[in-house]
Every structure is written in structure tokens, then in C-alpha cells.
Amino acid sequence: MAAGCLAVLPSAAQAAQTPAADRQSSFTDAAREFGVPLPVLMAVSYQESRWDDHDGQYNTSGGYGPMNLTDVTAAMLSGSSAGTAGRGDLAELTSDPALHTLDKAAGLTGTPTARLRTDDRENIRAGAALLASYERELTGKESADPADWYGAVAKYSQSSDRRAAQLFADRVFRTVSTGASRTTGDGQHVHLAAQRAVHPETRQLSELKLKPAVSATDTECPPTVDCTFLAAAASNGQVAGRPDDGVQIKYIVLHDTESSYDAAIKTFQTAGTGDSAHYVMRASDGAVTHMTHTKDIAFHAGNYWFNMHSIGIEHEGYAAHGATWYSQAQYQATADLVKYLAAKFDIPLDREHIIGHDNVPGPQDSYITGMHWDPGPYWDWTAFMNMVAPAKAVQERSAARRVPRVGSAVTISPRFSTNEQTVQVCPADDPTGATTECTEQTEPSNFLPVRTAPSADAPLFADPAIHPGASAGTDSIHDWGSTVEAGQQFVVADTDGDWTAIWFSGAKVWFYNPRGINTCAAPDATVLHSGDQPATLYGSGYPQASEYPSGLSPSAQKPLTVYAFPAGQAYVATQPPVSADDFFVSGDTYVTGAAKYYTVQYNHRVVLVDAAQVS
């Protein structure tokens, strides 16, 4: 169900236009045909695919359709396409039946495998047949009681590890208990009513003879995720004592790996690469590898000051194909991990503190154009934040949509599933090799394009760092300079019919916002105004050179000269002002300065501004 500023419930008119019955009825019919309780079948599909079919494309585990029926082939393993399976050991496991559930399901239903890949109704039938076969193997019958399907659901995970299978089954039955509702990427609204009285027969797990769980004594993870520890190379981070040494953890930064899960882990374990993260999340099942202790600093964000104050979480996947790679299991495991870390370090559960790598600023002018843009336009911030802060979502669900008032702060809040945006994807944007020429790609997205005037024909805004002197930006998937993202907050500069203007990158930019459908009010936001003179902007918050103790080499605190905060403009502060600071491994030395800096939402990324220059 949609919630608050980060989602919108469909209107009655929208609901009437949605082909709601098709996928919903497919689940109902398949459950009846194969004797699977409907809540169990729908909850399994929700955890496997969030009920999406991905237009017949396979996902990170080589799975197809709403039921994630797997058919891992040599072509997938070659790295030649976006669906390359993310587990590095798949080359040795191609004969594993768990990687070919599509074949078994085809045999159970008599439906050709080619049709199971592309026909979502037949895919759901085949998934139901497969699930029913597991139930018969385990209990000898198809029970009408959802509670009796715990073991079959655990087996459907295809995991040979007891812990991973248990967590999958637990997530499925949590979905059965709480219910779920969403509009899929192809516009179908699917609803599962809550079944709170179901208490699954968890003792069935022991009958599956799965491998015992690996000890997780060295990990910092919640009990709801499958977590192991593999240390990153020491040279790819810094030993610290956060937060006890004074270095506060203020952000959680989400990334994607632009590689397979195993390749990312190998990179972080290789000395000299200069890259690491605190956690890596596998796409296929949400398994977690913890690689850097949270007290230590990982080199993940391309900006040392933000590394000092953040925890980095990498997700197996590719930004240009995020909707295929970012699985429901991955979203849920990350949400559980983020809630655990937020509670541990007192980090607010909002988009001002939980950010993407694409929201981190370049530390100096010369770094801005090279900053990464992951997890990209297809990370569903709306769904993710609803998982992270469900109580807050319930409280905010009734937030009214109306044309915003000039001078007020608003939260950007397009509805992901219906917010289809077109971007250009070129080979350089896609390390999988699937993109061989530049093509236009239209997908549900987390962003809105911003333009120079209130018209769809007006040029896209050209970020002065990315396109110096240009009159127009581009629709390239990596051109973050002309987009705003779900959850970000800005100050309204003007309105004109269906268009809203905000202060952005030192300019007034416009986005389509009929009746305020893509925004909601942010009455508690801290709005900053410059004085009579423009305020200076920074990509970091270091002390002045004179404030460092003798013997330490000061970090360069240079202003961002390509950007401006002109007098008369206003921006939203994402965090209270903090003292300038820096950290040195030698002697575990923490240095602070007299200046205080606000972090503000300036464009697609945040920047810092001296608190003395704003009010």
C-alpha cells in the first residue's frame, strides 16, 4: 500500500483504467487448479518478483516471470547480457536442478518452456504446480491450511542453506500475515489480504535436510538476514573507533556494484583497489556479506568526508537494469539491515539520512563530473522507504496533494510504478555488454526531469559542472544533473499551471506537477536563505588548515566554484549544522574546526554551506 510523501494511492479514475483482474485472477485460478492456498502462492510470488513479469526478461538468478522460474544457461554466465546470474559459482552449478525450475515446472504443466518465460499467467500456473509438488513430496498431499506449507515454501527458495531457506519462508509468511498491495511495472494492481491468524508449521524445515547455518559471530547484522563476514583488504579502508572517537555516523549510503556479487567481494578483498563497503547484498536471495566493521571507515562514496560519516551498502546489480536486478529479497534484507543500523547509531529513517551514491557530492570541482550515479533511476525509493519506516508511512498516508505554495518546502514524490520516464542508455552505461548501441529506454523510475521553462518542449536543465556553458542538459541515464529524485526536498520558486518551479543548482527549474500529484508538503523542513551576498558551497566539511595540529597534513577545504547559492534563493537543510572535522588513523586523531556546516539538498546531490552565511 502506498504511503505518505513517498507514494500516492491510485485515484478512483486510475483504478478504473488499470487491468487489475488479469494477474489477480491468474493467482486465484492457479491456486484453485493446483490446490495451493491463495495467500501462500501470492506471498511466494511477491517475495520472488513483487508480482512483476519483467517483460519476459530473466533476472539476476536466471529466473523468469512472477514466480521466478529459473533456467540458467551458458549465455547468462558469459557476462554478455544484463541478466548475468550474480553468483560467481554458477559456472560449476549449471547442472543443479535448482537452476532449472522452469524445466521441472514445464514438465508438471505440459506448457512449453518458451511460453513459461513470456506468458505471466502460464508462469503463475507453473509456479503453483511446482510449489504443490514440493508440498506433496513433504507431506503427501496438498493441504488447505496455509500453515502447512512452510516446508514447501522453504524448498521453493532453492537454497541448500538452512538459514537462507528459513529466512525466505519467514518473509513469505510475514507477507501472508500482513498482506500486500502494489501496482506492478506494467500497471496491474494486485492485492493480498492479510491473514493474521496463520501460524506456520516451522518444524517442517528440519525435514528438508539442509546445510546448517554458518556462524555469524563476527557480523553486525539483524537476525532477519543471512549474514557472513569476509574482511575487506585493510588498505581499502581505515581502522577507526566510530562513534566513540568523535566521528559521528550520520548517513547510510546505498550503492550498486556494477558487477556480480562475488566479483564485488573479490574487488573489496584485493589490496590496492581503493574500494570497499561495509556490506554487500546479493540480489538472488538477499544474502549479506559484511566486509568492514561499522566502527571503521570504508572507501565507498568517492568523498572522504562523507565516508567518515557514513556506512556504505553495496547491492549486486547494474544501474541501467535496476528493475531486473533489485529483487524483493534484496530490498527486504536491506530494509532490515538499515533499520538495525539506524537504531544502533541513532540515524533518522528518512531520505535526508538514507541516501544513494548518486546523492553524494564531489568533494571539489574537478571530481563532480566523475561522481557515480548508482543505484540509479530504477531503485524504488518509494517502496524501500515504506519498508524501512512503515509506522511513519501509516501516519503520513493521508498527506494531501495540492498545488504547492511559492516559498514552501516540498518533497518530491512521484509514484514509481506509473512514473515512466525515458532515458538514453549507451554501451558505456552498461558494463554487462547487453547494450550494443545507444537506445531509448522507457521504464518506471524514481526521478522527474527538470526543465528551463514550464513546458514539455523546454530544454532540460544543464548542470553547470556537467555541461559548462551549455543551454540544455540531456536525457542520458547518467546525466543526474537534470533530475530530481523521490524523497528529496526543495523550496518552491514559482508555479505555472501544471508546472512547479524549485530552486535547484543556483537556478529556477521546472517539473511537471499537475494538481501537485508529484509532490507533497514538507512543513517541518529547515529552509535556508542566503544573506545579501551569495553563500559559498562546499563538497566537504573540513577544518581550516590553521586548525590542524602540527605534524598532520590538512585536508583541502575548497569551495565549489562551479555552483552558486545566490541571494534570494532558498534550499532545504537535510541535517542540523555540524562542526568542521577530519580524521587521521595515526593516533586515532579526530580534528575539529570552528566553522559549522549545513548539508543542503542543492540539486540531485547534496552540498555543504557555511552556517554563518545563511539564515
Phi, psi and omega per residue, in radians:
M1 nan 2.429 3.135
A2 -1.183 2.768 -3.070
A3 -2.686 2.328 2.880
G4 0.999 -2.649 -3.055
C5 -1.196 -0.261 -3.085
L6 -1.774 0.160 3.102
A7 -2.840 2.800 3.120
V8 -2.317 2.296 3.000
L9 -1.200 2.468 3.128
P10 -1.116 2.505 3.078
S11 -1.271 2.947 3.107
A12 -1.055 -0.668 3.138
A13 -1.143 -0.738 3.119
Q14 -1.107 -0.759 -3.123
A15 -1.065 -0.653 -3.131
A16 -1.173 -0.472 -3.115
Q17 -1.525 -0.153 -3.050
T18 -1.532 2.281 3.109
P19 -1.315 1.160 -2.938
A20 -1.167 -0.528 -2.967
A21 -1.294 -0.457 -2.958
D22 -1.033 -1.097 -3.085
R23 -1.265 -0.639 3.093
Q24 -1.016 -0.837 -3.126
S25 -1.203 -0.498 3.091
S26 -1.097 -0.725 3.087
F27 -1.134 -0.783 -3.114
T28 -1.060 -0.812 -3.100
D29 -1.171 -0.737 -3.116
A30 -1.177 -0.674 3.114
A31 -1.081 -0.756 3.140
R32 -1.155 -0.765 -3.073
E33 -1.103 -0.691 -3.017
F34 -1.896 0.126 3.041
G35 1.252 0.473 3.105
V36 -1.708 2.257 3.061
P37 -0.950 2.281 -3.067
L38 -0.966 -0.772 3.140
P39 -1.051 -0.629 3.133
V40 -1.180 -0.829 -3.132
L41 -1.056 -0.802 -3.115
M42 -1.185 -0.655 -3.133
A43 -1.213 -0.652 3.059
V44 -1.062 -0.832 -3.138
S45 -1.102 -0.678 3.130
Y46 -1.070 -0.741 3.137
Q47 -1.263 -0.483 3.138
E48 -1.419 -0.621 -2.972
S49 -2.545 -0.030 -2.985
R50 1.000 0.502 3.090
W51 1.249 0.201 3.109
D52 -1.498 2.713 3.106
D53 -1.931 -0.199 3.092
H54 0.970 0.520 3.036
D55 0.941 0.632 3.086
G56 1.399 0.054 3.103
Q57 -1.490 2.571 3.122
Y58 -1.510 2.739 -3.054
N59 -1.819 -2.907 -3.014
T60 -1.087 -0.467 3.112
S61 -1.703 0.270 -3.130
G62 1.256 0.473 -3.065
G63 -1.826 2.649 -3.100
Y64 -2.082 2.509 2.917
G65 1.267 -3.118 -3.084
P66 -1.052 -0.440 -3.116
M67 -1.718 0.078 3.070
N68 0.919 0.937 3.095
L69 -1.405 2.115 -2.948
T70 -1.556 2.544 3.038
D71 -2.682 1.342 -3.049
V72 -1.380 2.157 -3.075
T73 -2.057 2.945 3.116
A74 -1.070 -0.600 3.136
A75 -1.086 -0.653 3.108
M76 -1.131 -0.612 -3.069
L77 -1.364 -0.225 -3.053
S78 -1.328 -0.214 -3.095
G79 1.382 0.287 -3.040
S80 -1.650 0.044 -3.120
S81 -2.603 2.866 -3.042
A82 -1.095 -0.425 -3.094
G83 -1.548 0.221 -3.121
T84 -0.849 2.219 -3.078
A85 -1.098 2.428 -2.942
G86 -1.495 -0.113 -3.124
R87 -1.657 2.119 -3.039
G88 -1.122 -0.284 -3.113
D89 -1.569 0.108 -3.056
L90 -1.152 -0.490 -3.132
A91 -1.052 -0.574 3.123
E92 -1.527 -0.115 -3.019
L93 -2.051 0.277 -3.048
T94 -1.098 -0.323 3.100
S95 -1.568 -0.062 -3.127
D96 -1.163 2.164 3.115
P97 -0.988 -0.467 3.133
A98 -1.091 -0.384 -3.141
L99 -1.613 0.096 -3.102
H100 -2.440 0.795 3.111
T101 -1.176 -0.374 3.090
L102 -1.069 -0.739 -3.141
D103 -1.107 -0.806 -3.129
K104 -1.116 -0.733 3.141
A105 -1.122 -0.634 3.103
A106 -1.110 -0.695 3.103
G107 -1.137 -0.594 -3.138
L108 -1.259 -0.541 -3.055
T109 -1.856 -0.276 -3.067
G110 1.319 0.205 -3.137
T111 -1.618 2.319 3.123
P112 -0.989 2.515 -3.113
T113 -1.056 -0.631 -3.140
A114 -1.046 -0.642 -3.141
R115 -1.271 -0.607 3.122
L116 -1.125 -0.436 3.130
R117 -1.293 -0.544 -2.954
T118 -2.021 -0.342 -3.101
D119 -1.777 1.857 -3.028
D120 -1.157 -0.547 3.116
R121 -1.135 -0.784 3.112
E122 -1.204 -0.578 3.086
N123 -1.087 -0.741 3.121
I124 -1.158 -0.731 3.080
R125 -1.007 -0.813 -3.092
A126 -1.153 -0.677 3.084
G127 -1.114 -0.687 3.102
A128 -1.134 -0.710 3.107
A129 -1.102 -0.714 3.128
L130 -1.130 -0.789 3.128
L131 -1.090 -0.727 3.120
A132 -1.124 -0.612 3.118
S133 -1.157 -0.630 3.090
Y134 -1.158 -0.665 -3.140
E135 -1.149 -0.700 3.120
R136 -1.157 -0.711 3.114
E137 -1.061 -0.604 -3.033
L138 -1.523 -0.710 -3.014
T139 -2.104 -0.183 -3.136
G140 1.487 0.044 -3.114
K141 -2.817 3.022 2.994
E142 -1.819 1.931 -3.118
S143 -1.421 2.566 3.060
A144 -1.428 -0.178 -3.098
D145 -1.587 2.038 3.139
P146 -0.951 -0.550 -3.090
A147 -1.069 -0.432 -3.082
D148 -1.435 0.038 -3.046
W149 -1.821 0.202 -3.074
Y150 -1.057 -0.823 -3.120
G151 -1.123 -0.716 3.120
A152 -1.115 -0.690 3.107
V153 -1.131 -0.755 3.114
A154 -1.046 -0.706 3.126
K155 -1.187 -0.588 3.126
Y156 -1.064 -0.419 3.106
S157 -1.099 -0.355 -3.110
Q158 1.130 0.268 3.119
S159 -1.546 2.408 3.060
S160 -1.575 -0.062 -3.128
D161 -1.690 2.216 -3.063
R162 -1.012 -0.765 -3.084
R163 -1.111 -0.797 -3.119
A164 -1.139 -0.738 3.127
A165 -1.123 -0.695 3.126
Q166 -1.115 -0.753 -3.119
L167 -1.150 -0.662 3.082
F168 -1.085 -0.847 -3.138
A169 -1.086 -0.680 3.118
D170 -1.101 -0.715 3.124
R171 -1.132 -0.709 3.132
V172 -1.071 -0.829 -3.089
F173 -1.318 -0.370 2.971
R174 -1.189 -0.651 3.068
T175 -1.162 -0.689 3.062
V176 -1.011 -0.748 -3.081
S177 -1.219 -0.757 -3.034
T178 -1.582 -0.368 -3.033
G179 1.369 2.984 3.130
A180 -2.765 2.737 3.123
S181 -2.751 2.286 3.066
R182 -2.805 2.827 3.000
T183 -1.739 2.155 -3.058
T184 -1.253 2.995 -3.115
G185 -1.077 -0.431 3.108
D186 -1.742 0.329 2.942
G187 1.524 0.259 3.139
Q188 -1.726 2.240 3.120
H189 -1.575 2.147 -3.096
V190 -2.124 2.399 -3.050
H191 -2.319 2.295 3.029
L192 -2.059 2.019 3.136
A193 -1.246 2.557 -3.140
A194 -1.163 2.441 3.078
Q195 -2.160 1.305 -2.962
R196 -1.223 -0.295 -3.080
A197 -1.496 -0.031 -3.099
V198 -1.398 2.190 3.099
H199 -2.154 1.719 -2.968
P200 -1.094 2.637 3.133
E201 -1.473 1.432 -3.023
T202 -1.206 -0.293 -3.132
R203 -1.167 -0.295 3.112
Q204 -1.091 -0.397 -3.086
L205 -1.017 -0.644 -3.087
S206 -1.137 -0.393 -3.113
E207 -1.363 -0.162 -3.122
L208 -1.481 -0.179 3.083
K209 0.977 0.855 -3.118
L210 -1.553 2.831 3.128
K211 -1.157 2.453 3.115
P212 -1.138 2.726 -3.122
A213 -1.180 2.545 3.054
V214 -1.345 2.443 3.138
S215 -1.046 2.376 -3.130
A216 -2.065 0.635 -3.036
T217 -1.173 -0.442 -3.117
D218 -1.580 -0.012 -3.021
T219 -1.610 2.718 2.985
E220 -1.996 1.466 -3.073
C221 -2.504 2.683 3.037
P222 -1.275 2.777 -3.113
P223 -1.190 -0.188 -3.088
T224 -1.521 0.044 3.112
V225 -2.143 2.633 3.100
D226 -1.492 1.830 -2.897
C227 -2.244 2.290 3.030
T228 -2.260 2.814 -3.103
F229 -1.966 2.209 2.977
L230 -2.354 2.022 -2.999
A231 -1.243 2.358 2.977
A232 -1.229 2.767 3.098
A233 -1.050 2.415 -3.076
A234 -1.023 -0.555 -3.093
S235 -1.297 -0.156 -3.117
N236 -1.696 0.331 3.082
G237 -2.950 -2.909 -3.139
Q238 -2.389 2.376 3.022
V239 -1.259 2.283 -3.138
A240 -2.505 -2.951 3.126
G241 -2.390 0.668 -3.080
R242 -1.106 2.517 -0.183
P243 -1.559 0.071 -3.051
D244 -1.144 -0.433 3.136
D245 -1.493 0.105 3.117
G246 1.793 -0.338 -3.130
V247 -1.395 1.878 -3.072
Q248 -1.439 2.505 3.072
I249 -1.668 1.984 -3.012
K250 -1.974 -0.364 -3.027
Y251 -2.266 2.659 2.857
I252 -2.049 2.136 -3.047
V253 -1.897 2.172 -3.141
L254 -1.721 2.364 -3.114
H255 -2.255 2.987 2.769
D256 -2.151 2.772 -2.958
T257 -1.428 -0.417 -2.964
E258 0.940 0.569 3.110
S259 -2.879 3.129 3.039
S260 -1.290 2.886 3.114
Y261 -0.998 -0.902 -3.094
D262 -1.150 -0.633 3.125
A263 -1.134 -0.681 3.118
A264 -1.125 -0.785 3.132
I265 -1.051 -0.759 3.131
K266 -1.080 -0.728 3.118
T267 -1.054 -0.790 -3.100
F268 -1.218 -0.427 3.117
Q269 -1.525 -0.115 -3.109
T270 -1.593 2.039 -3.124
A271 -1.072 2.411 3.057
G272 1.663 -0.189 3.119
T273 -1.234 -0.456 -3.136
G274 1.350 0.162 -3.100
D275 -2.130 2.453 3.061
S276 -2.837 3.062 3.057
A277 -2.673 2.926 3.064
H278 -1.396 -0.611 -3.097
Y279 -2.473 2.623 2.987
V280 -2.216 2.270 -3.067
M281 -1.886 2.197 3.107
R282 -1.395 2.467 -3.070
A283 -1.334 -0.702 -2.962
S284 -1.124 -0.648 -3.062
D285 -2.407 0.074 3.116
G286 1.350 0.222 3.085
A287 -1.116 2.625 -3.028
V288 -2.135 2.320 2.916
T289 -1.911 2.056 3.116
H290 -1.560 2.130 -2.968
M291 -2.068 -0.377 3.128
T292 -2.404 2.264 3.112
H293 -1.084 2.509 -3.061
T294 -1.132 -0.393 3.089
K295 -1.224 -0.359 -3.095
D296 -1.688 2.863 -3.101
I297 -1.721 2.158 3.051
A298 -1.730 2.572 3.126
F299 -1.621 1.600 -3.015
H300 -2.265 -0.405 -2.927
A301 -1.838 -0.068 -3.122
G302 1.270 0.244 -3.130
N303 -2.641 1.892 -2.994
Y304 -1.057 -0.654 -3.118
W305 -1.100 -0.692 3.089
F306 -1.273 -0.582 3.021
N307 -1.034 -0.722 3.118
M308 -0.942 -0.663 -2.939
H309 -1.919 0.355 -3.055
S310 -2.485 2.915 2.966
I311 -2.028 2.303 -3.091
G312 -1.818 2.273 3.115
I313 -2.115 2.022 3.120
E314 -1.636 2.473 3.104
H315 -2.068 2.221 3.038
E316 -0.985 2.212 -3.133
G317 2.740 3.076 -3.140
Y318 -2.255 2.217 -3.031
A319 -1.033 -0.585 -3.119
A320 -1.278 -0.209 -3.123
H321 -2.312 0.575 -2.993
G322 -0.996 -0.697 -3.073
A323 -1.092 -0.465 3.081
T324 -1.438 -0.671 -3.015
W325 -1.489 -0.630 -3.064
Y326 -1.377 1.744 -3.038
S327 -1.499 2.843 3.091
Q328 -1.074 -0.695 3.118
A329 -1.074 -0.684 3.124
Q330 -1.172 -0.799 3.090
Y331 -0.996 -0.840 -3.053
Q332 -1.163 -0.749 3.120
A333 -1.111 -0.705 3.112
T334 -1.148 -0.709 3.113
A335 -1.063 -0.759 3.111
D336 -1.094 -0.727 3.140
L337 -1.158 -0.759 -3.137
V338 -1.102 -0.738 3.107
K339 -1.081 -0.703 3.112
Y340 -1.094 -0.819 -3.124
L341 -1.194 -0.679 3.134
A342 -1.086 -0.714 3.119
A343 -1.185 -0.661 -3.094
K344 -1.187 -0.646 -3.041
F345 -2.004 0.225 3.071
D346 0.989 0.858 3.113
I347 -1.730 2.167 3.121
P348 -1.046 2.489 -3.135
L349 -1.557 1.290 3.102
D350 -2.560 3.001 -3.069
R351 -1.315 -0.123 3.060
E352 -1.411 -0.336 -3.121
H353 -2.053 -0.361 3.050
I354 -1.897 1.842 -2.944
I355 -2.211 2.913 3.038
G356 -1.653 2.830 3.029
H357 -1.003 -0.554 3.135
D358 -1.255 -0.052 3.082
N359 -1.786 -0.118 -3.110
V360 -1.434 2.327 -3.090
P361 -1.392 2.769 2.942
G362 -1.225 2.393 -3.081
P363 -1.173 -0.474 3.095
Q364 -2.507 2.948 -3.101
D365 -0.886 -0.787 -3.002
S366 -1.200 -0.254 -3.099
Y367 -1.660 -0.242 -2.928
I368 -1.080 -0.850 -3.050
T369 -1.163 -0.399 -3.119
G370 -1.605 0.011 -3.127
M371 -1.178 2.458 -3.076
H372 -1.217 2.783 -3.071
W373 -2.105 0.345 3.086
D374 -1.480 2.776 0.050
P375 -1.341 0.022 2.941
G376 1.568 -3.072 -2.997
P377 -1.262 -0.180 -3.050
Y378 -1.873 0.149 2.953
W379 -1.361 2.114 -3.044
D380 -1.442 1.505 -3.132
W381 -1.077 -0.593 -3.126
T382 -1.065 -0.949 -3.132
A383 -1.121 -0.712 -3.079
F384 -1.124 -0.794 -3.126
M385 -1.192 -0.505 3.037
N386 -1.168 -0.581 3.053
M387 -1.240 -0.680 -3.065
V388 -1.235 -0.710 -3.059
A389 -2.294 1.148 -3.087
P390 -1.105 -0.624 3.139
A391 -1.114 -0.745 3.105
K392 -1.126 -0.637 3.130
A393 -1.102 -0.719 3.127
V394 -1.097 -0.745 -3.123
Q395 -1.118 -0.595 -3.024
E396 -1.696 0.006 -2.980
R397 -1.041 -0.496 -3.073
S398 -1.540 0.186 -3.126
A399 -0.949 2.230 -3.061
A400 -1.333 2.574 3.049
R401 -1.855 2.139 3.119
R402 -2.703 2.865 3.104
V403 -1.032 2.162 -3.045
P404 -1.224 2.692 -3.118
R405 -1.556 2.380 3.103
V406 -1.037 2.325 -3.120
G407 1.626 -0.227 3.138
S408 -1.531 2.850 3.061
A409 -1.667 2.471 3.124
V410 -2.290 2.708 3.008
T411 -1.783 2.293 3.081
I412 -1.262 2.200 -2.989
S413 -2.600 1.026 3.044
P414 -1.194 2.637 3.103
R415 -1.454 1.957 -2.930
F416 -0.906 -0.886 -2.964
S417 -1.144 -0.453 -3.141
T418 -1.890 -0.005 -3.116
N419 -1.584 1.256 -3.121
E420 -1.403 2.166 -3.141
Q421 -2.186 2.591 -3.115
T422 -1.801 2.263 3.074
V423 -2.291 2.788 3.058
Q424 -1.712 2.213 3.124
V425 -1.995 2.187 -3.135
C426 -2.023 2.868 -3.109
P427 -0.906 -0.624 -3.127
A428 -1.150 -0.354 -3.132
D429 -1.490 -0.142 -2.955
D430 -2.304 1.603 -3.102
P431 -1.200 -0.133 3.105
T432 -1.259 -0.361 -3.085
G433 1.524 0.015 -3.123
A434 -1.216 -0.537 -3.112
T435 -1.628 1.926 -3.080
T436 -1.761 -0.211 3.047
E437 -2.660 2.808 -3.118
C438 -1.175 2.246 -3.119
T439 -2.391 2.719 3.040
E440 -1.486 2.355 -3.080
Q441 -2.248 2.123 3.137
T442 -1.990 2.038 -3.049
E443 -2.526 2.749 2.925
P444 -0.981 2.363 -2.957
S445 -2.470 2.881 -3.123
N446 -1.708 0.085 -3.002
F447 -2.144 2.886 2.969
L448 -2.156 2.377 3.050
P449 -1.288 2.557 3.097
V450 -2.021 2.442 -2.998
R451 -2.158 2.953 -3.068
T452 -1.447 -0.188 -3.139
A453 -2.664 2.847 -3.082
P454 -1.359 1.174 -3.121
S455 -2.764 2.498 3.091
A456 -1.173 -0.302 3.118
D457 -1.596 -0.139 -3.132
A458 -1.216 2.619 3.126
P459 -1.067 2.584 2.969
L460 -1.143 2.578 3.129
F461 -1.133 2.395 3.114
A462 -1.757 1.976 3.111
D463 -1.092 2.254 -3.047
P464 -1.139 -0.352 3.088
A465 -1.472 -0.654 -3.103
I466 -1.418 -0.678 -3.091
H467 -2.234 1.189 -3.092
P468 -1.045 2.207 3.098
G469 1.387 -0.056 -3.099
A470 -1.409 2.689 3.122
S471 -1.664 -0.140 -3.104
A472 -2.607 2.527 2.998
G473 -1.498 -2.911 -3.102
T474 -2.255 2.934 3.065
D475 -1.725 0.355 3.074
S476 -1.057 2.484 -3.100
I477 -1.071 -0.445 -3.131
H478 -1.651 0.004 -3.131
D479 -1.508 1.363 -3.117
W480 -1.196 -0.260 -3.034
G481 -1.180 -0.260 -3.109
S482 -2.021 0.529 -3.117
T483 -2.415 2.611 2.922
V484 -1.984 2.680 -2.952
E485 -2.158 2.630 -3.124
A486 -0.933 2.273 3.110
G487 1.702 -0.323 3.121
Q488 -1.277 2.666 -3.084
Q489 -2.143 2.398 -3.115
F490 -2.455 2.935 3.114
V491 -1.747 2.301 -3.108
V492 -1.270 2.210 -3.131
A493 -1.749 -0.436 -3.072
D494 -3.005 2.873 2.985
T495 -2.411 2.645 3.125
D496 -2.703 1.700 -3.132
G497 1.079 -2.122 -3.120
D498 -1.476 0.135 -3.032
W499 -2.012 2.524 3.099
T500 -2.124 2.386 3.083
A501 -1.875 2.521 3.075
I502 -2.303 2.788 2.974
W503 -1.372 2.239 -2.938
F504 -2.752 2.098 3.104
S505 0.979 0.605 3.124
G506 1.360 0.194 -3.093
A507 -2.387 3.031 3.016
K508 -1.777 2.086 -3.132
V509 -2.135 2.794 -3.013
W510 -2.147 2.535 2.987
F511 -2.420 2.703 -3.098
Y512 -1.257 2.206 -3.022
N513 -2.671 1.029 -3.077
P514 -1.074 2.210 3.139
R515 0.997 0.391 3.118
G516 1.246 0.426 -3.042
I517 -1.183 -0.410 -3.095
N518 -1.796 0.179 3.113
T519 -2.470 2.853 2.871
C520 -2.492 2.781 -3.066
A521 -1.136 2.532 3.075
A522 -2.153 1.225 -3.000
P523 -1.141 -0.366 -3.110
D524 -1.636 0.050 -3.115
A525 -1.185 2.558 3.050
T526 -1.589 1.965 -3.090
V527 -1.708 2.232 -3.121
L528 -1.880 2.377 3.075
H529 -2.067 2.468 3.012
S530 -1.339 2.867 3.112
G531 -1.449 -2.591 3.128
D532 -1.184 -0.389 3.139
Q533 -1.966 2.664 3.086
P534 -1.018 2.549 3.087
A535 -1.558 2.556 -3.131
T536 -1.494 2.411 -3.104
L537 -1.933 2.625 -3.105
Y538 -2.393 2.746 3.036
G539 -1.743 0.017 3.138
S540 -2.647 3.055 -3.102
G541 -2.301 0.955 -3.098
Y542 -1.476 2.728 3.017
P543 -1.161 2.933 3.016
Q544 -1.273 2.689 -3.064
A545 -0.975 -0.635 -3.103
S546 -1.208 -0.227 -3.092
E547 -1.602 -0.057 3.134
Y548 -1.474 2.458 3.059
P549 -1.084 2.691 3.119
S550 -1.032 2.405 3.109
G551 1.695 -0.195 3.114
L552 -1.812 2.459 3.135
S553 -1.538 2.004 -3.077
P554 -1.112 2.480 2.970
S555 -1.320 2.550 -3.066
A556 -1.393 2.054 3.061
Q557 -1.770 1.603 -3.085
K558 -1.923 2.440 3.106
P559 -1.202 2.700 3.028
L560 -1.490 1.724 -3.040
T561 -1.359 -0.286 -3.129
V562 -1.383 -0.218 -3.126
Y563 -2.047 2.776 -3.139
A564 -2.463 2.664 3.012
F565 -2.123 1.390 -3.015
P566 -1.148 2.711 3.013
A567 -1.036 2.445 -3.140
G568 1.667 -0.269 3.093
Q569 -1.656 2.919 -3.109
A570 -2.542 2.536 -3.137
Y571 -2.429 2.797 -3.098
V572 -1.622 2.257 3.029
A573 -1.392 2.211 -3.103
T574 -1.508 -0.338 3.140
Q575 -2.552 2.751 3.033
P576 -1.081 2.767 -3.133
P577 -1.147 2.494 3.138
V578 -2.183 2.718 3.126
S579 -1.234 2.517 3.004
A580 -0.985 2.429 -3.107
D581 -2.711 2.910 3.134
D582 -2.747 2.847 -3.085
F583 -2.393 2.492 3.093
F584 -2.286 2.282 3.130
V585 -1.077 -0.682 3.141
S586 -1.023 1.988 3.139
G587 1.263 0.184 -3.094
D588 0.838 0.968 -2.978
T589 -1.652 2.174 3.096
Y590 -1.939 2.170 -3.065
V591 -1.992 2.341 3.068
T592 -2.135 2.731 3.115
G593 -2.131 3.038 -3.072
A594 -1.331 -0.527 -3.078
A595 -1.210 2.619 3.006
K596 -2.090 2.484 -3.073
Y597 -2.178 2.355 2.919
Y598 -1.521 2.528 2.870
T599 -1.663 2.220 -3.088
V600 -2.156 2.615 3.017
Q601 -1.407 1.833 -2.971
Y602 -1.774 -0.787 3.024
N603 -2.531 -2.381 3.051
H604 -1.117 -0.406 3.124
R605 -1.944 2.895 3.036
V606 -1.622 2.832 2.992
V607 -2.450 3.033 3.099
L608 -1.960 2.583 3.102
V609 -2.394 2.451 3.116
D610 -1.098 2.164 -3.092
A611 -1.057 -0.444 -3.123
A612 -1.252 -0.270 -3.075
Q613 -1.757 0.018 -3.106
V614 -2.310 2.833 3.078
S615 -2.323 nan nan
